[in-house]
Each structure stands twice: as structure tokens, then as C-alpha cells.
């Protein structure tokens, strides 16, 4: 039996929860700038190097940096005031992204790589703290709505920010995007500072690197003792390994060499990313109408998320025209959005507060490592002779594997949920 609290509507949540509203406003402006930055960075490095591997290297760095800081980031999210950690992360990233303005020549590409690594390392602190804080500022009945709305915001900003970033890069050049990104981080910090947040009293913990490592290992031991939670935490990594990283690299090459709109394909890159944003936003919002926040239905929907992603990839792979590619990309992202939001929702409902930061940072580490490997593979596939279409067919087949494994897991393993009192409850596998 699923234990779920009746959820509120999206407008009700925004109207009555001031803290979440402030966090949401911060997300809107920060994510808008992020997608400006990504489109500009990818276009800049592609134009300076004309190399698929170089573009793949950018995405590898974007993923490896937060992976490397994840053990410390998770401990920070559980030790310190999460609101202050978010504000500090925003201010630091605002300073870092201004350095992108100095990348003007091919010999400056290393500066872009270094600054990207620093920016995304700081993001590695931001996202676990943000996910960990969400249950602290919303009620149980608001949690599923808040999680879905935040994901939809990410997706809408992917669509709007990418389209706007592609338009700016394609029509007026790349560098204004970096200035806009810095300003959005400052505005995000302002909104987050308005959150009235009283963290739960922290346990007395010894200082030092050894103590921090011990705390991170405590989170890993929790995952070892709860294989069901561990399996859920791998979904983002699975979809990033088989699809996301490769597809990001392929999208840049597709815009630059096949469907070229705007300077260096900047406009077409923005449109392709915008289609992905629409898909990731629509996916969880529409699917949640059927699943609600019920644990069993959320898990079944994860299986369907892989099926939908495969269908979208299969539509994209023949490269039958820009419109068909856009639609296939939207459908692929529809499945990816369901995967991301529903796996997060299951964890938000199942994790104890004292370990939430460390588990989310570990999940983010799995995701970023998978994306880094996938991005590197994407650059290699493009330069190996398979071409864009061949590379897309490869990842179409690979995406079937984690979906099948999850279906088998649900039929044979018990699952862990939390009841209202916060105690863990183990229930049987999903056999139907």
C-alpha cells in the first residue's frame, strides 16, 4: 500500500508558501542565465576549435567538476545552513563567469575549461543543498508539487534560455550571454536571501577532513544497507550515461554542420535545446496527473520514461528533417524529464533529513560521472566515422538496457518508503 499525503496545486503552493516562492524566483533567473552560458560556451569552443572532441571535452569538464567535489558538498549540505550555502554559491559563480569574457582566441580555450570547472564545482555544492532544503520549506502535501514545479522551471528555462541564448549568440555574438549569466546569479542570491529558513539543530560533529570523509562514508553505508534506495539513486546516472552526455555533444555538431541557422548554428542549437526544454517540462507535469505522488505509480512511470526516450531517439536518428529532429528531441526529453523528477520525488519521500545532503550529493556524483563518460564517448563516436545518425542509433539501443533492468528490479526486490512518523517501511516488490 502506498502512503501519500494529498498534494496541493501549483498556484496554491506559490500563493501561500513565501519561502518556496522566493526559491522559485531564484531558480528562474539563475537557470535562465545557465542556459545562456551553456549555449554561448559550446558555440564559442566549437567556433574556436572546430573539433567534436573539444566540444565533448567541455561537457566532460562540466560533469567531472561537480563529481570531484561531491563528497565534501554532501557533508556541507548536512552540516551547514543550506540557505547561506546557496547564497554563497550564487555569489561565487557570478564572479567566476565574468572570466569567460577573456576567451577570445584558440589559445585561450584552456581558460574556458578552467573557469567552467570552477563554476560547475561550485554548482556541485548548490544542487545538493537546494534539494536537501526543499522538504524543510514545504509541507509533505506540497513536496511533490514543489519538486515537479522546480523541474518544470528547469525545463522552461532550458527552452527559453536556450532559445534566447541561441538568438543572442547567432545574431549579436557570444559574449553578452556571459554578462547576463553573471547578473542572473546575483539576482538569484537576492531572492534566496529572502527565504525565512530555520534549519534543524545540527548534531555536534568533529571538524577536519577525516571527520568529513567519515560522514560521507556514512551516507554510502546507508545506500549499501538500502539497495532499493541505491537503485533509485542510479536512474539519473543511467539516463545520463546512455543518452544525455552523448546527445549534448551531438546536438552541438548537428546545429553547426547539418541544420545551420544563425552564426555558427547558434540559433539552431538554441532551438534544439528549447525543444528539449519543452519535453522535460511537459513530461513530469502530464505524467503526474496519472501517478500523483504515489510511490508505486512513480516507480512504474520510471519504466515508461525509458520507453518514451527510446521512441524519441529512434525518431531523431534518421535525420529526416529539422522539424522531425525537433519533435524526436522533444519526445526523448519528455521521457528524461519523467525520469529525473520521479526518481527525485521517491528519494525526497524516502530519505531521512540528517542524510539527505550526502545521498543527494552521491546521486549527483553518479549523474555527473555518467554524463562525463557519455560526453567523452559522444566526441569519440562523432570522430570515429559512425557519423551523427550512426551515433544516435547506438545510444537508442543502449537506452533500452537500464529500462529493462529497472523493470526486472521492481518485480524481484522489496522497496523502502517512509510513513508519516518518519519510520521506514519495507513493502513488497511491484509485480503488476
DOBA-947959 format. One record per residue: x, y, z of N, C-alpha, C, CB in turn. Coordinates in steps of 0.02 Angstrom, whole numbers, plus 50000, padded with zeros to 5 digits. Glycine has a CB too. Layout:
XYZXYZXYZXYZ/...
//
This chain:
500424994050000500005000050000500435006250000499535000150061/500285011249959500675017449956500425022250009500635020549886/500905025450044500745030550094500895037350063501145029550160/500385041250047500505047750016500015052850045500425047449940/500265059050053499855064450079499535068150020500285069350122/498895069950024498575073649970498975079849952497865075649989/499095080849887499525086249865499115092449848499945084149805/499445098249850499125104649834499265106249761499375110349880/498905111149735499015113349666499605118049660498385116749640/499825119149599500415123349587500285130649607500625122949513/499715133349588499575140349605499485141149680498945142749568/499185136249713499105136549786499775136649820498685130649811/500235132449798500905132249827501245138949822501325126849792/501235141949763501575148349753501235154049791501595150049679/500585153549798500215158949831500335158949906499475158349816/500355153149936500355152950009501035151450041499875147850032/501525149150001502175147450030502695152550007502385140150010/502825157550048503285162950030503995160450021503275168450084/504205155750063504885153150059505005149649992505025148350117/504535145249974504625141849910504585146749852504105136349901/504145151649857504085156649804504745160249793503525161649821/505095162049846505745165449840506265160849808505985167849909/506265154449829506725149649799506575148749726506695142849836/505935148649708505725147649639505935153549595504975146649635/505845159649620506065165549582506825165249570505885171949619/507195163149621507915162549612508095157349560508235160649678/507725151849559507845146649509507715149249439507405140549523/507195153049430507015155649364507585159649334506375159949368/507825164549371508345168949342509015165449336508425175249384/509185161149385509825157749383509855152849325509955154049449/509325148949316509315144049262509295147349193508715139349269/508955153049189508955156749126509665158549106508525163249133/510055161049154510745162749140511175156649125511045166449198/511035151049160511425144949148511385142749075511175139349193/510775142849047510705140548978510975145548928509975139148963/510955151948945511315156848906512055154848903511235163948935/512335153348961513045151848967513225145548928513235150949041/512825140248935512985133948902512985134648826512495128548923/512475137848799512435138848727513035142948703511775142248707/513185148248740513745152548720514405148848724513765158848764/514515145048779515145141448787515245136248733515165138048856/514705132348720514765127148669514875130148600514125122848668/514525135548584514625138848519515325141748513514105144448509/515565144748568516225147848567516775142648556516355151548632/516745137148593517275132148586517245128548519517235127048643/516635127748494516565124548428516855129048373515825123048413/516725135548378516975140148327517735141048332516625146848333/518005140748392518725141648400519125135548382518875143548471/518845129548392519235123348381519005119148323519205119248443/518355119648304518065115448251518195108048264518345117448183/518135105948327518285099048346517725096248389518955098648384/517475090248369516975086848409517255084848476516725080848372/517885082748478518185080748542518255086748589518875077648530/518405092648561518465098648603517795100448635518735104548562/517255099848595516585101148623516415095848675516055101248567/516575089548659516465084248708516855085448771516655077548679/517465088148765517875089748823517545094848869518545092148802/517195099748838516845104748878516315101348922516515110048832/515925096748893515405093348932515705088648983514935089648885/516275085648967516615081349017516805085449078517235078048986/517095091249066517295095549122516695097949162517685101649096/516155099649127515545101849161515275096449208515015103849110/515395090249192515145084849234515645082349285514925079149190/516285082149267516795079549313516905084049373517445078449277/516855090649363516995095349417516525094249477516925102449392/515855094149467515425092749525515505085749552514705093849506/515695080949510515825074249535516395074149586515985069449477/516925077849571517515077749615517375081049682518085081349580/516925085949684516795089349748516205086249786516655096749735/515875081349757515265078749786515345076149858515005073249744/515895072749877515935070449947515915076249996516575066449958/516285081649982516295087450026515635091150022516875092150007/515355091749962514725095449953514155092349993514535095749879/514115085849994513595082550031513655083750106513595075250017/514265083450131514375084750202514195091950219515115083350221/514375096750176514205103750187513445104650191514485108150130/513085101350145512355102050143512025099350206512075098450082/512335094450240512055091750301512325095150364512205084450305/512895098650358513205101750416512995109050426513955101450410/512945112750370512875119950374512195122350352513405123250332/512075128750365511445131950346511375131750270511415139350373/510865128350246510805127150174510645133550136510265121950161/510265138050165510115144350132510755148450121509615148450173/511175148850172511795152550165512265149350114512155153150233/512255142750112512665139250063512445140849992512645131650075/511785141249981511525143049915511725150049895510765142349913/511675154849941511855161749927512595162349910511675166349986/513015159149951513735159349938513915156349870514125155749993/513575150949852513705147849787513525152549730513305141249781/512955155949735512745160549683513235166349675512055163349698/513455169249731513915174849728514585172749697514025177849798/514815166849717515455164449689515405163149615515675158149725/514845160249593514775158849521514705165349480514165154449509/514405170449509514355176849474515045179649459513955181849515/515505178849507516185181349496516555177249444516565181249562/516445170649446516825166249401516635167249328516715158949421/515985167749314515775167849243515985174249207515015167149239/516145179449243516395185449208517065184049174516475191249257/517425179049198518065177349166518005174649096518425172349208/517405172149077517305169649010517395175148957516615166549003/517335181348978517415186848930518115187348902517225193448964/518605184148935519305184648913519495179148864519755184248974/519035174648848519185169248800519025171948729518765162748815/519555173748693519465176948628519825173348570519715183948631/520325169248586520725165948534520775158448548521435169048531/520945154348498521015147148510521485145448567521255143748447/522015149448575522485147948630522205149748698523125151748619/521615152848700521295154548764520805149148787520945161248758/520725143848748520215138748763520325135748832520215133248710/520955135148853521095132248919520775136448975521855131548930/520735143048964520415147349014519685145449021520495154848995/519355144248964518655142348966518565135749003518365141748895/519015131048991518965124649026519055125449102519495119748999/519555129449122519685130449193519095133849227520335134549203/518855139249197518295142949227517665138649230518155149349188/517555134649178516985130049178517035125149236516935126349111/517645122549247517755117849302517595121049369518465115249301/517825127149379517695130649443516955132049451518095137149446/516635134549398515925136149402515515129949419515675139149336/515645124449386515245118449397515425114949463515335113549339/516035115949486516215113349552515795116849606516965114249566/515715123449598515295127149645514565124849639515345134849631/514345123549577513665120849568513575114249603513505120149493/514125110449610514105104149645513925104949719514775100649640/514035110949747513805112449815513085114849814514265117749847/512895118449761512235121649758511675116549755512195126249699/511715111849708511135107549695510975102649751511255103749632/511465099349783511285095149841510985099149898511895091349866/511245105249909510965109449962510255111549945511405115649974/510135113249883509455115249862508965109449869509475117849789/509145103449844508705097749851508585095949924508985091749813/509105096449965509045094650035508605099550072509725094350067/508605105850052508215110950087507475110750070508495117850071/507305107950012506615108149989506115105350040506555104449924/506235099450069505745096950119505735101250183505905089850137/506235105450193506255109750252505805115850246506955111950266/505635117850184505245123950174504555122750145505625128650130/504385116450132503715114750109503425109250153503725112550034/502775108850155502435103550193502435097050154501715105650212/502295091350187502265084950150501775085250091502065079350196/501215088750099500735089150045500955093649988500085091650071/501465097850001501725102449950502335099649914501885109149981/502635094349943503285092049920503275089749847503535086449964/502805085549829502775083149760502645088749711502245077849753/502205093249729502065099049686502675103449677501485103149714/503035104749732503635108949729504175105749687503895110249800/504265099149694504775095649655504605095849580504835088449679/503975094549563503765094749493503815101749464503055092049486/503625106749503503655113649479504375115949468503295118349528/504815113949513505525115749505505805112549442505935113549566/505625106349430505855103049369505575106349307505675095649370/504925108149309504625111549252504955118249240503875112449263/505155121549294505505127949288506175126949253505605131149356/506535121649275507175119949242507055118949167507485113549273/506525115549150506385113949080506175120149041505845108749076/505745124149070505525130249036506125134949025504975133849077/506555135449076507135139649068507635136849018507485140649135/507655130049013508055127048960507785129248893508045119348965/507125129048885506825131048822506915138548809506085129348821/506725142648857506755149948848507475152348846506375153548903/507875150048895508575152248898508975150048839508895149748962/508865143748817509235141248759509045144948696509115133748751/508395145948687508165149548628508435156748628507395149648623/508385160048686508645166848691509395167048684508435170048758/509735162148715510465161848709510685160548638510745156548754/510315156048604510475154748534510355160748491510075148848509/509815164448504509665170548466510205175848476508985173348486/510395176848539510915181848554511575179848522511015182648630/511765173348530512395171048501512385171348425512555163948524/511805169548396511765169248324511705176148291511185165148303/511415181048327511295187448296511765192948320510595189548308/511955192748384512355198248413513035195948441511975201548467/513175189548437513815187148462513745183748530514295192948468/514285180648552514265176148609514345179648676514805171048602/514745184748680514965187348745514425190748787515515192248734/513905193748759513375196448802513055191148847512845199648760/513055184848824512755179548864513115178648930512755173048825/513775179448931514145178548993513985184049044514895178348979/513895190049020513715195649065513025194349095513725202349027/512555192149052511875190649076511895185149129511425188649018/512305180049118512355174549165512595177049234512825169149139/513095181349235513355183949299512815187849336513965188449286/512435191849300511905195849331511355191449359511615200749281/511195185849325510665181549350510865178049415510485176349297/511495176449423511725173449486511635178449544512465171349481/511775184749531511695189849584510955190649602511975196649560/510515190549551509805191149565509545185049601509425192249499/509805179149584509615173049619509795173349692509935166949586/510395175849707510615176449777510155181149816511345179049780/509925186449783509455191049815508805187549834509305197049769/508525183849788507895180449802507965175249858507625177149738/508505171349855508615166149906508715169349975509215161749888/509015175249977509125178650041508465180450075509545184950031/507915180650037507265182350065506915176450098506825185250010/507205170450092506905164550123506995164850199507215158050094/506455163950234506485163450307506565156150325505835166450342/507175154450341507355147350348507685146150415507815145250291/507385141750454507665139950518507875132550515507155141250577/508515131250504508715124250498508635120450563509435123750475/508545113950557508515109850616509185109950652508305102550599/509185109550719509815109650756510285104150732509695108850832/510885106250715511375101450688511685097350745511915105050648/511845091150730512195087050778512915089750787512195079650757/513175088950847513875090850859514325085950822514035090950935/514735088550777515155084250736515865086850737514905083950663/516355082450741517045084650742517255087850677517505078750758/517715092550681517975095850621518535091750590518215103050638/518745093850530519295090550497519095086450438519665086250546/519565085450392519425081850331519245074550344520025082150285/519585071550393519445064650410518735063650434519935062050462/518505068450476517815067950501517315068850445517705073250555/517465073550399517015074650342516975068450298517245080650300/517555065250287517565059150247517155053650281518285056750234/517225053250347516835048350385516095049350378517035048450457/515885055650378515175057150370514925055250300515035064650383/515345056550250515145054650182515095047050176515655057350131/515555043450208515525036250206514895033550241516145033250239/514655037250291514035035350324513465035350274513875040250383/513455040250229512945040350177512995034450130512985046850138/513615032650112513715026850068513495020450102514455026350048/513615019950168513405013950205512635013550207513685014050277/512305019250210511575019250208511335016350142511295026450218/511645018450087511455015750022511595008250018511825019449966/512145006150047512304998950047511774995050086513004997750078/511524997950140511024994450181510324994950152511034997350251/510234999450104509575000450073509644999949997509275007450093/509704993849971509814992949898509264995949855509884985649882/508654996249881508114999249842508235006749831507434998149878/508445010249884508605017349878509205018249832508745020449948/509695013949837510275014249793510065013549719510785008749811/509605008849706509375007849637509025014049611508905001749633/508615017249652508275023349631508775028949617507765025649685/509295029249658509795034649650510205033849587510265034749711/510155028249553510555027049492510185029049428510735019749488/509545030949433509165032349372509445038249333508445033749389/509615043649366509885049449330510545047649297509985055349379/510955043649332511595041549303511475037249242512005037649355/510965032849245510835028449188510635032349126510275023449206/510175037249135509945041049077510495045649052509315044949094/510925048149097511475052449076512005048449039511775056149135/512135042349062512645038249031512445036048961512795032149074/511825034148953511605031448888511375036848839511055026548899/511135042548865510845047548820511145054448828510095047948832/511065057348888511145064648896511815067348872511065066448967/512365064548897513015067148880513155066748805513555063548918/513025060848777513135059848705512695064648665512975052548684/512075065248685511605069248646511785076648647510905068248672/512045079048704512255086048707512805087448657512495087748778/513295082948652513845083948604513585083448533514395078648616/513155078448520512875077648453512465083648432512455071248449/512085086548480511665092248464512085098248440511265094348526/512655099348472513095104848451513325103748379513695105448499/513555097648364513795096048297513225096348246514125089148296/512645094048266512055094148222511885101248202511455090748257/511905105748250511735112748236512265116148194511635116548301/512895114348205513445117748171513545115248099514085116748210/513395108748086513575105748022512995103547978514015099948034/512415102148009511855099347970511285104447963511595092948003/511025106848019510475111648018510735118348043509865109048062/511055122048001511405128148021510935134048014512035129147979/510745136948071510345143048072510695147948118509605141648098/510835153948092511195158948131511945157848128510965158748203/512315162448157513045162148156513285155848191513345168448190/513655151548153513925145448181513395140548205514375147148238/512785141248181512245136848204511985138548273512485129748203/512145144448298511935146348365511175146348374512205153048383/510815148748324510085148948329509785141948327509795153248273/510025137648282509765130848279509935126948342510045127148217/510515128148372510695124948435510215127148490511425126748455/510045133548490509565135948539508875132848530509505143448535/508665132048467508005129048454507985121748474507825129848380/508515118048460508545110948479508525110248556509175107548451/508895114548589508885114448663508205116448690509435118948691/507895121248656507225123448677506715117748671506985129448635/506765113748617506325107948610506425103048668506435104448543/507055102048687507195097648744506895100548808507955096748753/506925107048816506635110248874505885109348879506795117548875/505545110048822504815108948820504655101748840504525110548750/505035097048813504905089948829505015088348902505345085648787/505565090548930505705089049001505205092449047506415091149019/504935098149026504435101449067503755098049063504365108649046/503545096249002502885093148994502865086149024502705092848920/503405082349018503415075449039503165074249110504105072749034/503505076949160503285075549229502615078849246503805077949278/502475084749218501835088049233501245083749209501815095049201/501295081349147500755077249120500725070349153500835076449045/501305067249163501315060549193501065060649264502025057649191/501185066149300500985066449370500225066749377501295072649403/499875068449323499145068249325498895061049334498845071249261/499295056249311499105049149317499405045849378499315045449254/499985048049400500335044749455500215048049522501075044549441/500045054549523500045058149586500735057649618499505055449633/500755057149683501395056149719501425049249750501475061549773/501065044549721501045037749747501675033949727500425034049722/501995030949776502655027849765502635022649710502895024749830/502155018049713502135012749663502035015349593501595007949680/501585020149585501465023049519502065026949493500855027449520/502415030349538503015033949518503545029049491503305037849577/503605023349524504095018349502503905015349435504155012849555/503275013949425503065011249360503185016349304502325009349362/503075022749319503185027949269503915028449249502935034649295/504365026749295505075026749278505215021749222505505025049340/504875016049223504965011249168504745014249101504555004749182/504165017649102503915020749041504355026349017503215023349052/504725029549063505155035049043505695032748994505485038349104/505945026649005506455023948959506145022248891506785017748989/505545019448892505195017848829505095024148787504515014448842/504875029448819504745035748784505395038648757504405040848831/505935038448796506575040948773506825037148712507105040548828/506745030648712506955026548655506555028348593506865019048671/505905029348600505495031348542505725038048513504755031848563/505885042748557506115049248533506785048748497506185054048591/507235044748524507885043748491507815040448423508345039648535/507365035448420507255031948357506955036648304506795025948367/506565041448325506295046348279506835051248255505715050248311/507305052748299507835057648284508375054748239508145060248348/508565048448251509155045548219509175045848143509205038548239/508625044948106508675045248032508825052148005508025042748002/508775057448046508895064348024508465065947963509645065348007/507815064847971507345065647915507135072847902506735061447928/507415077547938507245084547930507255088047997506565085347897/507355094547995507435098248058506815097848102507595105648044/506225098048071505605097648109505535090948144505015098848064/505695085548108505645078848137506155077948193505755073448083/506765080548183507275080248235507055084048297507945083048208/506755089948287506505093748344505975089848383506215100548320/505505086648347504975082848380505265076748416504455080548329/505735073148384506055067448416506425069548479506515064048368/506765075248475507125077848533506645079548589507535084048513/506065082348573505565083848623505315077548658504975087748591/505165072348618504925066048647505455062748690504695061248591/506085062648666506635059948706506675063448773507305060548669/506625070048772506685073948833506065073048878506775081348816/505485071648849504885070148887505025064348934504285068448839/505315058948907505485053248949506025054849000505715047548905/506525058748980507045060649027506785064849084507595064448990/506305069249070506025073349123505645069249174505555078549094/505265064349151504925059749197505425056049240504475054749159/505955053649209506475050049245506765054249301507025047949197/506935060549285507275064949333506815066749391507505071449298/506205068949376505755071449428505515065749473505175075049397/505325060149443505025054849483505555051249526504685049749438/506165050449501506685047549544506845052249602507325045949503/506855058749589506965063649642506405063349694507035070749614/505785062849670505215062749716505235056649761504565062849677/505415050949735505465044849776505985045849831505635038749732/506555048849813507085049949863506875055149915507725052149828/506555060549893506335065649940505865062749993505985071349902/505455057949973504985054950020505295049550063504405052049981/505865046750041506145040950075506745042350119506335035850024/507085048050108507715049250143507615052950209508185053250098/507975050850262507965054650325508345061150317508275050450382/508125066350353508405073050345509155073150358508065077850392/509395069550408510105070150427510575067550374510215066350492/510325063450327510745060650274510585063350205510685053050274/510085067650201509825069750136510355072950092509245074550146/510755077450121511265080850081511775076050052511615085950122/511995071250093512505066550070512235061750017512785062550128/511615059550025511335055049974511225058749908510665051949999/510965064849912510855068649850511525070449817510455075049865/512045071849856512695073349825512985067049793513185076149878/512865061249823513095055049793512705053549729513015049149843/512055054649731511655053849670511895058549615510905055149685/512045064749634512295069649585512975067549559512325076649617/513375064349602514025061949580513945056349528514435059349640/513485051749541513345046449492513135049549426512795041649518/512685054549430512425057749370512985061249330511875062749388/513395065249365513915069049331514455064449302514225074049378/514625059149338515115054449311514845051049248515315049149364/514215048949251513915045849192513895050649133513225043449207/513735056949147513705061949094514395063349065513395068349119/514905063449108515585064749084515815059149038516065065449143/515705052849059515895047149017515505047348952515765040549054/514865048948956514435049148897514655054648849513715050148918/514835060548876515055066048833515705064248797515145072448874/516165061148834516795059048803516655053848748517275056048856/516205049248762516025044248711515695047548651515555039048741/515305052848664514985056348609515485059448562514525061648636/515995062748590516525065548548516885060248508517015069448590/517015054548542517365049048508516925046148452517555043548559/516285045148465515845042348414515815046748352515145041348442/515775053348363515725057948306516355057848264515585065048331/516925056948297517565056948261517775050048237518105059848304/517365044848252517565037948236517345035748167517275033248287/516905039548135516665037648069515945035348068517095032248041/515645034348127514945032348130514485037948106514745030348200/514695044148116514295049848097513745051148148513995048748029/513355056348135512835058348182512275053148186512545065148163/512025050948129511475046148129511675039548161511235044948058/512265037048144512505030748173512585031248248513165028748142/512845036948272512935037948344512255037948380513295044448357/511755040948348511085041148378510775034148382510635045748339/510895029948332510625023148336510965019148391510715019648268/511605020448402511965016948456511655018548524512705018848456/511535024948537511255026648603510525024648609511335034248616/510175024048552509485021548555509465014548583509165021748484/509915010248559509945003348583510165003148656510414999248539/510675007148674510945006948742510425009148794511555011448747/509985013748775509485016348822508985011048843509125022248792/508905005848802508445000448821508694996548882508354995648762/509344996248892509634991848944509424993949014510394991848939/509545000249036509335001849104508575001349115509555008749122/508185002649063507455002049069507264994749084507115004449006/507554990049048507404982949060507644980749129507734978649006/508234983049150508494981249216508044983849271509204984049225/507774989949264507324992649315506674988649318507175000149300/506404986649262505804982549262505914975949299505564981149191/506484972849288506644966649323506734967849398507274963449294/507054973549415507164975149486506494975949523507584981649492/506024979549493505384980649526505014974149541504954985249484/505104969149499504744962949507505054958249558504694959349441/505664959749579506014954949622506294957649687506574951949584/506244964249699506554967149759506044971149799507144971549740/506064970749865505624974949907505834982249903505644972549980/505374986649919505514993849915505434997049983505054997149864/505795002649993505785006250057505415012750049506505007450083/504935014050094504585020550095504575022950167503855019950066/504435029250177504355032050244503625033250258504755038650251/503405031450318502725032950339502735039750372502455027450388/502145042350389502095049250413502525050650474501385050750429/502625045850518503025046950577503765047150562502875041650628/503955045750501504655045950482505005039250487505015050850525/504635034050508504935027450512504945024150444504555023050563/505435019850433505495016350369505015010550367506215013950357/504745009350308504285003750298504505000150235503545006250292/504614993550241504804989450184504184985950158505354984450203/504054986850094503464983650063503704979250005502944988950038/503254974949983503444970049933503594973049865502914965049927/503884969049820504034971449752503394972749712504464966249715/503484976649659502914978249615502854972649563502994985249580/502344968649568502264963049522501724964349469502094956849560/501464970449469500944971949420500984979249401500234970249447/
//
